[in-house]
Amino acid sequence: MPKLTCLPLPSVLPELGRLAAMAGLAALAVGCGDSGGSSRDSASAGITDSGITSITGAGTGDETAGGTAEGTGNSGGSGGSGDPTDADSEGGSIKFDMPPQPDINAACGGGGGGGGGAMDFSYIWIANSNESTVSKINTETLIEEGRYLTRPDSAGNPSRTSVNLNGDAVIANRSGGITMIFARHDDCLGQNTSTGPADVKPWPDDCVGWHTPMAYASQRPVAWSKGTYNAATCRYDDAKVWTSGANGSIDVLLVDGETGVVEQTIPIPGVAPNFYGIYGGAVDSGDHFWGSQLSGGTLVRVDRQNFGVQTWQTPAGGYGMTVDRNDRIWTCSSMVGRFDYPSQTWQSAQAGGAGGCMPDGENLLWLANDPLVAVDIDTLAVVQTIDIPNYVHGVSIDFNGNVWGPAIYNNEAYRVNPVTLQIDTVLGLNYPYTYSDMTGFGLSQTGTPSG
C-alpha cells in the first residue's frame, strides 16, 4: 500500500472577499505532503415571467437494481462542434455555514483541499484525448508536472477525469477502462514517474495506482465518492469510484478506489443507450450516483445503499452535468436544467453554455463556451460572462476560486480569475477534451450549503 500522507478537514477562513472565501473551502483535503425517492408518472410544466421553466415529477423508477435492458445502440450523434477522435459530435461578502466536522489531527497541518489550497499541492487533471494521456497541471504555477498514459495500449481516447479528496485522479477511457493515478510521488510505487509533458513513461508509470479494463464500446462518466475521513491518518478512506459503460444496454459500476476491483454492476433497464449510454456523471453528498445522457434523454440515479435505480426525463439538453452545494442536479448546454430530488421537480432556462458546467461553491454555476457564462444557482439568471481567447468545451473550479477551461481546438487551457478577469494560459496539450470535476472542488462542495 502507498504511504499515507497528511490531509486536513474542511475549515473556513475569515471573510476577506470572494477569493479569500473560496480559499476557506480549500482546506478540504490536501495537507502536509511533499510535492506538489419517490417517482412520478406524469409531469406538469409552467413558464414564469423570469424565463424559467419548471417541470414537476417527470420521473419513473423502481428503486431496484434488477434486470438487464437489451437493445442495439447506434453511432449517431447530435449537435455540437464535433470530436474527431470519436463518433460523438460532442461539441459543442460570503457566509459559509459549514456542517460540523470531525476533530482535526493537529499533525495534519493547515491547508489544502482536494488538490488545492494553502497549500502543499494544487492540480488540475486534463485528458489529452488524441494521445491517450492525462496531464497533471499545477494550478498555481501553471507547470505541467506529469503526463501519464491512461491505458496499456495507448488507445484509450480518454475524456472525463475525477479527483478525490486526497487529490488522486481517476480517468475514464471512452474506448473502455478506467485508470487511477496518485497525485503525490510519496504515494507512488516507485519513482520512475513522469516529470512533465516530454517525459511520458512506458506503461505503467509508477504513479498509476491501478487500471481496470472494461469491455464497453462507450465509457464516459467517472466520479469519486467522498469516502470517510480518518483522523489518525489525515486521509479519506474507503472512497469508491462510479462509472458507466454501454454496449447494447447501459451498466453503472461501483469500483473500489483502493484496488480498482468492481464491487457492483447495476444494469439500467428501460433506458436506450443510443451508443453513448450515460454521458456525464457526478455524486451527491450521500454518494449516490447521478448520470445524464447526451442532449437530453434520461437522468439516472443509483442509490449507494441498495443500488436501486430511478430515472427521469430531462427537459433540457445536456453535455455536462454536476451537483451543487444544495444537492441539486444540473444538466448543461445552451440551456441549464436543475433537478431537486426531494420535490421531484425540474427548472430550466436558456443560459448560453455549450459544454460542461461546474458550481463555484457559492451562488454561481459556470458554463463552458466562449464567453464563459455564470448562472445564479437559485434564480437561473445569467449574471456574468467573461470573454476568453478561444472556445472551451469543459469547465472546472480550483480551490482558489479560478475558473478553468481546456480549449480543445487550440491545445491549451485557460485559468480565469472571475474577479480580476486575468486570464493565464497553459500550452502544449493534445486535444484536451475534458469536462468534469478536474480538480476535486466539485466533489468537495456537495452537501455544504451556505447562505
Residue pairs with C-beta under 8 A, 6 or more apart in sequence:
1 258
2 182
2 186
2 187
2 188
2 189
2 209
3 186
3 187
4 233
4 234
4 235
5 31
5 32
5 33
5 34
5 166
5 184
5 186
5 187
5 234
5 235
6 31
6 32
6 33
6 105
6 107
6 108
6 109
6 233
6 234
6 235
7 29
7 30
7 31
7 32
7 33
7 108
7 112
7 165
7 166
7 167
7 234
7 235
7 236
8 27
8 28
8 29
8 30
8 31
8 104
8 108
8 109
8 110
8 111
8 112
8 234
9 27
9 28
9 29
9 101
9 102
9 104
9 108
9 229
10 25
10 27
10 28
10 98
10 101
10 113
10 444
10 448
11 24
11 27
11 98
11 101
11 104
12 24
12 25
12 96
12 98
13 20
13 21
13 23
13 24
13 27
14 20
14 24
15 21
15 93
15 94
15 95
17 93
17 419
18 94
18 362
18 401
18 418
18 419
19 400
19 401
19 417
19 419
21 94
21 96
21 362
21 401
22 360
22 361
22 362
22 399
22 400
22 401
23 117
23 118
23 399
23 400
23 401
24 96
25 96
25 113
25 361
25 399
25 441
25 444
25 445
25 448
26 111
26 112
26 113
26 116
26 117
26 118
26 119
26 399
26 400
27 110
27 111
27 112
27 113
27 117
27 118
28 112
28 113
28 114
28 117
28 165
28 399
28 444
29 112
29 113
29 114
29 115
29 164
29 165
29 166
29 167
29 236
29 440
29 444
30 111
30 112
30 113
30 114
30 115
30 116
30 117
30 119
30 120
30 121
30 122
30 166
30 167
31 108
31 109
31 110
31 111
31 112
31 120
31 234
32 107
32 108
32 109
32 120
32 234
33 120
33 121
33 184
33 186
34 120
34 184
34 185
34 186
35 120
35 121
35 145
35 184
35 185
36 120
36 121
36 122
36 123
36 138
36 145
36 183
36 184
36 185
37 63
37 310
37 341
37 342
37 344
38 344
39 57
39 59
39 60
39 61
39 310
39 312
39 344
40 56
40 57
40 58
40 59
40 60
40 344
41 57
41 60
42 57
43 55
43 56
43 57
43 58
43 313
44 55
44 56
44 57
45 53
45 54
45 55
45 56
45 315
46 53
46 54
47 53
47 54
48 54
50 349
50 379
50 380
50 381
51 349
51 350
51 380
52 347
52 348
52 349
52 379
52 380
53 315
53 346
53 347
53 348
53 349
54 345
54 346
54 347
54 348
55 315
55 345
55 346
55 347
55 348
56 343
56 344
56 345
56 346
57 344
57 345
58 312
58 313
58 314
58 315
58 344
58 346
59 310
59 311
59 312
59 313
59 344
60 270
60 310
60 311
60 312
61 301
61 308
61 309
61 310
61 311
61 312
62 308
62 309
62 310
63 303
63 306
63 308
63 309
63 310
64 308
64 309
65 266
65 267
65 302
65 306
65 307
65 308
65 309
66 267
66 269
67 267
67 269
68 249
68 267
68 269
69 249
69 250
69 267
69 268
69 269
69 270
69 271
70 248
70 249
71 248
71 249
71 272
71 273
72 248
73 217
73 218
73 246
73 247
73 248
73 272
73 273
73 274
73 275
73 277
74 274
74 275
75 87
75 275
76 274
76 275
77 87
77 88
77 89
77 90
77 294
78 89
78 294
78 295
79 89
79 92
79 295
79 317
80 88
80 89
80 90
80 91
80 92
80 319
80 354
81 90
81 91
81 92
81 354
81 391
81 393
81 409
82 88
82 89
82 90
82 91
82 92
83 89
83 90
83 91
83 129
83 408
83 433
84 431
85 129
85 130
85 157
85 174
85 431
85 433
86 157
86 174
87 275
88 276
88 294
90 294
90 319
90 355
90 393
90 433
91 354
91 355
91 393
91 408
92 319
92 333
92 354
92 355
92 393
94 362
94 450
95 450
95 451
96 448
96 450
97 449
97 450
97 451
98 448
98 450
99 447
99 448
101 229
102 229
102 231
103 231
104 231
105 231
105 232
105 234
107 234
108 234
109 120
109 234
110 118
111 117
111 118
111 119
111 120
112 118
112 119
112 120
112 121
112 122
112 167
112 399
113 399
113 440
113 441
113 444
114 163
114 164
114 165
114 166
114 167
114 399
114 439
114 440
114 441
114 443
114 444
115 121
115 122
115 123
115 124
115 139
115 163
115 167
115 183
115 398
115 399
115 439
115 440
115 441
116 122
116 123
116 139
116 398
116 399
116 400
116 439
116 440
116 441
117 399
119 140
119 399
121 138
121 167
121 183
121 184
122 138
122 139
122 140
122 398
122 399
122 400
122 439
123 136
123 137
123 138
123 139
123 145
123 163
123 167
123 169
123 183
123 439
124 136
124 137
124 139
124 396
124 398
124 404
124 413
124 438
124 439
125 134
125 135
125 136
125 137
125 161
125 163
125 169
125 171
125 181
125 434
125 438
125 439
126 134
126 135
126 137
126 161
126 406
126 413
126 429
126 432
126 434
126 438
127 133
127 134
127 135
127 150
127 158
127 159
127 160
127 161
127 171
127 432
127 433
127 434
128 134
128 135
128 147
128 158
128 429
128 430
128 431
128 432
129 157
129 158
129 159
129 174
129 430
129 431
129 432
129 433
130 430
130 431
131 154
131 430
131 431
132 149
132 150
132 151
132 154
132 155
132 156
132 157
132 158
132 173
133 147
133 148
133 149
133 150
133 158
133 200
133 430
134 147
134 148
134 150
134 158
134 161
134 169
134 171
134 181
135 144
135 146
135 147
135 197
135 429
135 432
136 144
136 145
136 146
136 147
136 148
136 169
136 181
136 183
137 143
137 144
137 145
137 413
137 426
138 144
138 145
139 398
139 399
139 400
139 402
139 404
139 415
139 439
140 400
142 415
142 424
142 425
142 426
143 196
144 196
144 197
144 426
144 428
145 195
145 196
146 193
146 194
146 195
146 196
146 199
146 205
146 207
147 194
147 196
147 197
147 199
147 200
148 179
148 181
148 194
148 200
148 201
148 205
148 207
148 208
149 156
149 200
149 201
149 202
149 203
149 204
149 205
150 156
150 158
150 171
150 173
150 179
151 158
151 173
151 175
151 177
151 179
151 203
151 211
152 203
152 204
152 211
154 203
155 175
156 171
156 173
156 174
156 175
156 176
156 177
156 179
157 173
157 174
157 175
158 171
158 172
158 173
158 174
159 172
159 174
159 220
159 433
159 434
159 435
159 436
160 171
160 172
160 220
160 221
160 222
160 280
160 281
160 434
160 435
160 436
161 169
161 170
161 171
161 172
161 222
161 434
161 436
161 437
161 438
162 169
162 170
162 222
162 223
162 224
162 241
162 436
162 437
162 440
162 443
163 169
163 183
163 224
163 437
163 438
163 439
163 440
163 443
164 170
164 224
164 226
164 227
164 236
164 239
164 257
164 440
164 443
165 224
165 226
165 227
165 236
165 239
165 440
165 443
165 444
166 183
166 235
166 236
166 239
167 183
167 184
167 440
168 180
168 181
168 182
168 183
168 187
168 209
169 180
169 181
169 183
170 178
170 179
170 180
170 181
170 222
170 224
170 241
170 257
171 178
171 179
171 180
171 181
171 222
172 178
172 219
172 220
172 221
172 222
172 243
173 179
173 219
174 218
174 219
174 220
175 219
176 213
176 214
176 215
176 216
176 217
176 219
176 245
177 211
177 212
177 213
177 214
177 219
178 211
178 212
178 214
178 219
178 222
178 241
178 243
178 255
178 260
179 208
179 210
179 211
179 212
180 208
180 209
180 210
180 211
180 241
180 257
180 260
181 205
181 207
181 208
181 209
182 188
182 207
182 209
185 191
185 193
185 207
187 207
187 209
188 206
188 207
189 206
189 207
190 206
191 206
192 201
192 205
192 206
193 201
193 205
193 206
193 207
194 200
194 201
194 205
194 207
197 428
204 211
209 260
210 259
210 260
211 260
212 255
212 260
212 261
212 262
214 243
214 245
214 253
215 247
216 245
216 246
216 247
216 251
216 277
217 245
217 246
217 247
217 275
218 245
218 246
218 273
218 275
218 276
218 277
219 243
219 244
219 245
219 246
219 277
220 244
220 276
220 277
220 278
220 279
220 280
220 281
221 242
221 243
221 244
221 278
221 279
221 280
221 281
221 291
221 436
222 241
222 242
222 243
222 281
222 436
223 241
223 242
223 243
223 281
223 282
223 283
223 289
223 436
223 437
223 443
224 239
224 240
224 241
224 242
224 257
224 283
224 440
224 443
225 239
225 240
225 241
225 242
225 257
225 283
225 287
225 304
226 236
226 239
226 283
226 285
226 287
226 443
226 446
227 236
227 237
227 238
227 239
227 240
227 257
228 236
228 237
228 238
229 235
229 236
229 237
230 236
230 237
238 257
238 258
239 257
239 258
240 254
240 255
240 256
240 257
240 263
240 287
241 254
241 255
241 256
241 257
242 252
242 253
242 254
242 255
242 281
242 283
242 289
242 302
243 252
243 253
243 255
243 281
244 250
244 251
244 252
244 253
244 268
244 277
244 278
244 281
244 291
245 251
245 253
245 277
246 273
246 275
246 276
246 277
246 278
247 273
248 273
249 267
249 268
249 269
249 273
250 267
250 268
250 271
250 273
250 277
250 278
250 300
251 265
251 266
251 267
251 268
252 265
252 266
252 268
252 278
252 289
252 291
252 300
252 302
252 309
253 262
253 264
253 265
253 266
254 262
254 263
254 264
254 266
254 289
254 307
255 261
255 262
255 263
256 262
256 263
264 307
266 302
266 307
266 309
268 278
268 300
268 309
268 311
269 309
270 311
271 293
271 297
271 298
271 300
271 311
272 297
274 293
274 294
274 297
276 293
276 294
277 293
278 291
278 292
278 293
278 300
279 291
279 292
279 293
279 294
279 318
279 319
279 321
280 291
280 292
280 318
280 319
280 320
280 321
280 322
280 331
280 356
280 435
280 436
281 289
281 290
281 291
281 292
281 321
282 289
282 290
282 321
282 322
282 323
282 329
282 437
282 442
283 289
283 290
283 323
283 443
283 446
284 290
284 323
284 327
284 329
284 341
284 446
284 447
285 327
285 446
285 447
285 448
286 304
286 327
286 447
287 304
288 301
288 302
288 303
288 304
289 300
289 301
289 302
289 304
290 299
290 300
290 301
290 321
290 323
290 329
291 299
291 300
291 302
291 321
292 298
292 299
292 300
292 314
292 318
292 321
292 331
293 299
293 314
293 318
294 318
294 319
295 317
295 318
295 319
295 333
296 313
296 314
296 315
296 316
296 317
296 318
297 313
297 314
298 311
298 312
298 313
298 314
299 311
299 312
299 313
299 314
299 329
299 331
299 339
300 309
300 310
300 311
301 309
301 310
301 311
301 341
302 308
302 309
303 309
303 310
312 339
312 344
312 346
314 331
314 337
314 339
314 346
315 337
315 346
315 348
316 331
316 333
316 335
316 336
316 337
316 346
316 348
317 331
317 333
317 334
317 335
318 331
318 332
318 333
318 337
319 332
319 333
319 354
319 355
319 356
319 393
319 435
320 331
320 332
320 333
320 355
320 356
320 357
320 358
320 368
320 394
320 395
320 435
320 436
321 329
321 330
321 331
321 332
321 357
322 329
322 330
322 332
322 356
322 357
322 358
322 359
322 365
322 437
322 442
323 329
323 330
323 359
323 442
323 446
324 330
324 359
324 365
324 377
324 445
324 446
325 359
325 361
325 445
325 446
325 447
325 448
325 449
325 450
326 377
326 449
327 341
327 446
327 447
328 338
328 339
328 340
328 341
328 377
329 338
329 339
329 341
330 336
330 337
330 338
330 339
330 357
330 359
330 365
331 337
331 339
332 351
332 353
332 355
332 356
332 357
332 365
332 367
332 368
333 353
333 354
333 355
334 350
334 351
334 352
334 353
334 354
335 348
335 349
335 350
335 351
336 348
336 349
336 351
336 353
336 357
336 365
336 367
336 375
336 380
337 346
337 347
337 348
338 346
338 347
338 348
338 377
338 380
339 345
339 346
340 346
347 380
348 380
349 375
349 380
349 381
351 367
351 373
351 375
351 380
351 382
352 367
352 369
352 373
352 382
352 385
353 367
353 368
353 369
353 373
354 367
354 368
354 369
354 391
354 393
355 367
355 368
355 369
355 392
355 393
355 394
355 395
355 435
356 367
356 368
356 393
356 394
356 395
356 396
356 435
356 436
357 365
357 366
357 367
357 368
357 395
357 435
358 365
358 366
358 395
358 396
358 397
358 437
358 441
358 442
359 365
359 366
359 377
359 397
359 442
359 445
360 366
360 374
360 397
360 401
360 403
360 418
361 397
361 441
361 444
361 445
361 448
361 450
362 450
363 376
363 377
363 378
364 374
364 375
364 376
364 377
364 383
364 384
364 418
365 374
365 375
365 376
365 377
366 372
366 373
366 374
366 375
366 395
366 397
366 403
366 418
367 373
367 374
367 375
367 395
368 392
368 393
368 394
368 395
368 405
368 435
369 391
369 392
370 387
370 388
370 389
370 390
370 391
370 392
371 385
371 386
371 387
371 388
372 385
372 386
372 388
372 392
372 395
372 403
372 405
372 416
373 382
373 384
373 385
374 382
374 383
374 384
374 385
374 386
374 418
375 381
375 382
375 383
376 383
384 418
386 403
386 416
386 418
386 421
388 405
388 414
388 416
388 423
389 407
389 410
389 414
389 423
389 425
390 407
390 409
390 410
390 412
391 407
391 408
391 409
392 405
392 406
392 407
392 408
392 413
392 414
393 405
393 406
393 408
393 433
393 435
394 405
394 406
394 433
394 434
394 435
394 436
394 438
395 403
395 404
395 405
395 435
396 403
396 404
396 405
396 436
396 437
396 438
396 439
396 441
396 442
397 403
397 404
397 439
397 441
397 442
398 404
398 415
398 439
398 441
399 439
399 441
399 444
401 417
401 418
401 419
402 415
402 416
402 417
402 418
403 415
403 416
403 418
404 413
404 414
404 415
404 416
404 438
404 439
405 413
405 414
405 416
406 412
406 413
406 429
406 432
406 433
406 434
406 435
407 413
407 414
407 432
408 431
408 432
408 433
411 427
411 428
411 429
411 430
411 431
411 432
412 425
412 426
412 427
412 428
412 429
412 432
413 425
413 426
413 429
413 432
414 423
414 424
414 425
414 426
415 423
415 424
415 425
415 426
416 422
416 423
417 423
437 443
